Amino acid sequence: MNAEKTVAIINKKGLVSIIREFLFIILFPFVTLAGCMADDDKNHFDEETINQAKETAESYLSNNYENIHTIEFSEDYSSPMGGLMLRGTVNENSEFSISMSDSLQIESIGAGEGFPSIKDECKEKSCDY
């Protein structure tokens, strides 16, 4: 009797449909995990790239903001979107984060409370860095 029910279900849904559902249920988790593991490499940068990014960020901050005396960077360079993001503090108390493109151009900056003011001449257009 169970065999008759199975045959009836297969005939009703179609064998191709059942195989397609089975493959989806089995393969989907593996494909998803493989994709997640591939993204892990996006957040690993070599030391030369990180040093160049730090130099660019220091130049940008010094040339575009007033009263920058010290700049310290954290060791976390990852961005949720997989790019390069530098985090740190200026003047030992104001936090910042700088998102950079693959060519190490400043894309955006997030500044915490007490961050120095932007220079007047750099308000409409970023000053050279």
C-alpha positions in Angstrom: 0.0 0.0 0.0 2.9 2.4 0.7 4.3 1.8 -2.7 1.0 2.7 -4.3 0.9 6.0 -2.4 4.4 6.8 -3.4 3.6 6.1 -7.1 0.5 8.2 -6.8 2.5 11.2 -5.3 5.1 10.9 -8.0 2.5 10.8 -10.7 0.7 13.7 -9.3 3.7 16.0 -8.8 5.9 14.7 -11.5 9.3 13.1 -11.1 11.2 16.1 -12.4 9.5 18.4 -9.9 10.4 16.0 -7.0 14.0 15.8 -8.1 14.3 19.6 -8.5 13.0 20.1 -4.9 15.3 17.5 -3.5 18.4 19.0 -5.2 17.4 22.5 -4.0 17.1 21.3 -0.4 20.4 19.5 -0.5 22.5 21.9 -2.6 21.3 25.3 -1.4 23.0 25.2 2.0 26.3 24.1 0.4 26.2 26.9 -2.2 25.4 29.4 0.5 28.2 28.4 2.8 30.7 28.4 -0.1 29.7 31.9 -1.0 30.1 33.1 2.6 33.6 31.5 2.8 34.6 33.2 -0.5 33.8 36.7 1.0 36.2 36.1 3.9 39.2 36.9 1.7 37.9 40.3 0.9 38.8 41.6 4.4 42.4 40.5 4.3 44.9 43.1 3.1 48.6 42.9 2.9 50.9 45.0 5.0 52.0 47.3 2.1 48.4 48.1 1.2 47.5 48.9 4.9 50.6 51.1 5.3 49.7 53.0 2.1 46.1 53.4 3.2 47.3 54.7 6.6 49.5 57.3 4.9 46.7 58.4 2.6 44.3 58.7 5.6 46.8 60.7 7.7 47.4 63.0 4.7 43.7 63.5 4.2 42.9 64.2 7.8 45.9 66.6 8.2 45.0 68.5 5.0 41.2 68.7 5.5 40.7 69.1 9.2 41.9 71.7 11.8 44.1 71.0 14.8 45.0 67.4 14.0 47.9 66.7 16.4 48.0 62.9 16.6 46.4 60.0 14.6 46.3 56.5 15.9 44.8 53.5 14.0 43.2 50.3 15.3 44.1 46.9 14.0 40.7 46.3 12.4 40.7 47.0 8.7 37.6 45.2 7.6 34.4 46.7 6.3 30.9 45.1 6.4 30.8 45.5 2.6 34.2 43.8 2.1 36.3 46.9 1.4 39.1 48.6 3.4 38.1 50.6 6.4 40.5 52.3 8.8 39.4 53.1 12.3 41.2 55.1 14.9 41.4 58.2 17.0 42.7 61.7 16.5 44.1 63.8 19.3 43.8 60.8 21.6 40.1 61.2 22.2 38.0 61.6 19.0 37.1 58.4 17.1 36.8 58.1 13.3 36.4 55.6 10.5 37.5 56.1 6.9 36.2 53.9 4.1 38.6 53.6 1.1 38.2 52.4 -2.5 40.4 49.7 -4.0 42.6 52.5 -5.4 43.0 53.9 -1.8 40.8 57.0 -2.4 38.8 58.3 0.5 35.2 57.3 0.0 33.7 58.4 3.3 34.6 59.4 6.8 32.6 58.9 10.0 33.6 61.2 12.8 32.8 60.8 16.5 32.0 63.4 19.1 34.7 66.0 19.5 36.2 65.4 16.1 38.1 68.5 14.8 36.2 70.8 12.4 36.8 70.7 8.7 38.9 73.6 7.3 36.9 76.4 5.7 38.7 75.9 2.3 37.9 72.2 2.3 34.2 72.4 3.0 32.9 72.4 -0.5 35.6 70.3 -2.1 38.2 68.1 -0.3 41.6 69.6 -0.2 44.4 67.7 -1.9 45.9 64.9 0.2 
